[in-house]
Structures are given as structure tokens and as C-alpha cells.
Amino acid sequence: MNRLIALAIALLCVGCPVGPDYKAPDIHEPESFRVDVPVEKGASLADLPWWKVFEDPELQKLVNRAIRENLNLRAAAARVEQSRAFIGVARSQLLPQVGYSGDFSRQRAPFRPGGQPQTYNLFTGAFNLAWEIDLWGRIRRSSEAAEAQFWAAEEAQRGILLSLVSGVAEAYFQLLKLDREKAIAEETVLAFQKSLDLFQQRYEGGVGSELAVARAEAALADVASLVPSLDAQIVVAENVLNVLLGQNPAEITRGKPLADQKTVPEIPAGIPSELLQRRPDLKQAEDRMISANASVGVSVANFFPRIGLSSLYGSASTDLSDMLNGTPGVWNIAAALSGPIFTGGLNYRQYQAQVAAWEVEVAVFEQAVLEAFAEVSNLLTIQYSLRAQREERERSVRALENAVDLSFLRYEIGLANYFEVIDAQQELFPAQINLARTRTQQLTVIAQLYRALGGGWELQTTEAWELPKPSPTPAVGTEASPKPTPAAVISD
């Protein structure tokens, strides 16, 4: 028995897993991201934790709550634990499998030499051991595939975390945009009401026209109709956030208004090759490649014979008390070898299927890398263009606000007609809306760029993604005394 076990261990140690060892495909990364404006070298936006990118305290609270309560994230965490368990399932086959068995039967022997047929009981009980020697690495390749699937699940969880942070920020900025659009609409309603009152007074005084009153009233009603629509859109936007937060529909608390939200200072995107180590979706795709490659090894090992050891140790008796008290009298030690000769092409087809699965994962990975480079390039280009757009839209709003004031002044002193006043007001309203949308796009692109660059890649656990608790501030007059230096202690 000991010799057989020693031989099995020796075979296991010298055995080499069959099948291809994993080799990462060659990826030709661009030297830099394609942007219209050169990017200075330095730290990447992805190096920052999310709470240093989004500094609105209320947004930080929302993101932190989403990290704790989001149901998709909870499901991802459960899938990680499931994958961890599957590693144990795969590795368990490397160890001997020990079990037990017991049996009771009542029998009648019809022919008994020298006597009459006899009816008797038979009790048996034994421990059994079975061990497959993983000479060709089938079990080890299975464990390798399971471990790669585990790491893929880990990266999937981190990808959900990153997408969740970005998604909450984007939804929050959209909500602030709707708040701003509603405020602009309400301000415009007041401005149009002022025009209507002015035209009505002049008409009643005999110096205005009914047409001016009608035009002002129509403009007022047109803008006022937008307010209920914006109210509905705000509720929908709040519910989008509520789903991300894992809670029922409720009002969302706002922090800083849209105009006070700060965009992150110009921080370089980093080196393109860093995406392969930072983006969780790319790392997940590579882990799936590793798993598929290991599965090819499993299919290759199926062509080779399986070698195993088995043993049984127990006792059998016609009387239960004799079996429990007596010396075990049943034992067995065996070695077995089995392998395929003709399977109708089963093993070969399984091998072909696994090779094809590996090729699928390689193509998926390479496509994901191309899309990642393009996504970052697009967002960087959009980021720089939005900066110029915002400057021009701000200049346009300032000019139109001045035009509205001048048109009122000219109308009151008789140098302009009502058309000039209404036209100036109607041009200002969409200009203000466009400026609010451009500001929102700037903030949204920052959130999208943070996700595209694999932001927070240094945060390795879910707990590390949660907002750090502020350190307690000591009360006035209760500051802790500095720790005395060794020299001070000696001098005392």
C-alpha cells in the first residue's frame, strides 16, 4: 500500500500538464491617445480615487450609498464567491477521496452442503479510498480554468463598481441639468410676464398694440408649458438614481448647483498600454482567455489514459455485534488504468470545440482593446472641444442678456418696437439652455473618462471603494500633547 502511494506521488510530481501553456496575444498599443490637443505627460486621472474626482458632498454620499446597496453589485459579489467555491471543487479532485459504506441484507441459501437451506443476515461496513493520479494534468488544468474564472469574476465586480460610480455621477449631473433648465424656464416665464405686463399697460394706455400683447402672451404660454414637462423629467431622473441606490422611488437631495460644479483640472490620460492593467473589462477578457486556454488542456488530457488507486477496509458478519466487536476482515487494494479507444469522435470534437472557444475569447479580447483605445481617444477629443464650446456659449449668453436689457430700454424710450424685445428674450432662452447642457456634458465626459481609463484601479477591495470616514477634529483646547522625545524623557 505504501509503495503504491509513493509511486503515485512520484508520478504526480513528474507529470507535466498537457495542452498549451497560456501566452498573451500580441497587442500593438498606440504610442499616445489620438487627440486634437497634445496631452502633457504626468499622472493619470485613473490614479485618483473617485471622491477626489467628484467633490460634491451630496454626490459622494449617493455614490457611497450605491456601493453599499446596489443590487447588481451584490449579485456580482455573490458570483465571486461562487467562482471561489468552484476553485475548491476543481482542486478537490487532486486529493484522495475517502468515503464509507454500509449494507444489511437477509439471504437464503437454497443449497447448503451437508444440511438444509439456511436463511441468515449479512452485515457489512467499510471505508473506501479512491485517488486519480493526475499524470497528464487534467485536474490541474481544470483548476487553472476555475481560478481564471474566479479572477474574471473579481474583475467583473470591479467593473460594476467603476460603472456604478460613473453611472451615479452621470445620473446626478443629468438631474442638476434638469434643475437648471427648470430654473431657466421659470426665470424666462417671469421675464415674459414682465414683457406681457408692459405691453398690456401700454395697450391700455393707448400707445401699444393688441398684436404686441398677443405675441407676448403666446411666448409666455410656450415657455410656461415646459415647466410641467421638466417636473416629470426630474422625477424620472430621480428614479434612475433610486434604482442605482437600491431603494424605492424617493426625492434625491442635491448639493452644489450645476454652475458651481467644478471640472477636474487637466490631468493626462496616461500611457495607452496602462489600460491593459487598469481597465477591469480588459482584465476580465484576458482572464477568460486564460480559462479557455486551460480548458483546451483538459480536452487534450481526455485522450490519455487515467490512472487511479482504490482501496477498501472493513468487515462483514452475519451478526451485527460480531461485526462491531470483531477484527476487520475485509480489505482490498487495487490500481486501475482506463482510456479511450473508440468514442465516435467525442474527444476530438470536444477538443475542437475548446480550441474554437479559445479563439473566440482571443478575438473578444482584441476587439475590447481596440474599442477601449477608441473610447478614450473619443472622450479626450470631446473633452477639449467642450471647453471651447462652453467659452463661446458663455459669451453668447452674456451678449444676449445685454441685448435683452438694451431692447427693454430702447422700447421704453420709443426707439424700438415690441418685436425687438420678444426676439431678444426668445434668443436668450435657448442660449441659456444650451450653456447648461454644455456644462453637463463636460461633467459627464469626466465621469465617462474616469470609467474608460479604469479609474480607482488601486482600490483592490469593495471596502476600499467606500468613502473614507473623516478623521475626528479635536475640540478647542483639547489638542493632544505631542509625544515626548527620548531626550525629553531622559532630561526629566
Buried (B, 14 or more C-beta within 10 A) or exposed (E): EEEBBEBBEEEBEEBEBBBEEBEEEEBEEEEBBEBEEEBEEEEBBBBBBBBEBBEBEEBBEBBBBBBBEBEBBEEBBEBBEEBBEBBEEBBEBBEBEEEEEEEEEEEEEEEEEEEEEEEEEBBBBBBBBBBBBBBBBBBBBBBBBBBBBBBBBBBBBBBBBBBBBBBBBBBBBBBBBBBBBBBBBBBBBEBBBBBBEBBBEBBEEEEBEEEBBEBBBEBBEBBBEBBEEBEEBBBEBBBBBBBBBBEEEEEBEBBBEBEEBEBBEEBBBBBBEBBBEBBBBBBBBBBBBBBBBBBBBBBBBBBBEBBBBBBBBBBBBEEEEEBEEEEEEBEEEEEEEEEEEEEEEEBEEBBEEBBEBBEEBBEBBBEBBEEBBEBBBBBBBBBBBBBEBBEEBBEBBEEBBEBBEBBBEBBEEEEBBBEBBBBBBBBBBEBBBBBBBBBBBBBBBBBBBBBBBBBBBEBEEBEEBBBEEEEEEEEEEEEEEEEEEEEEEEEE
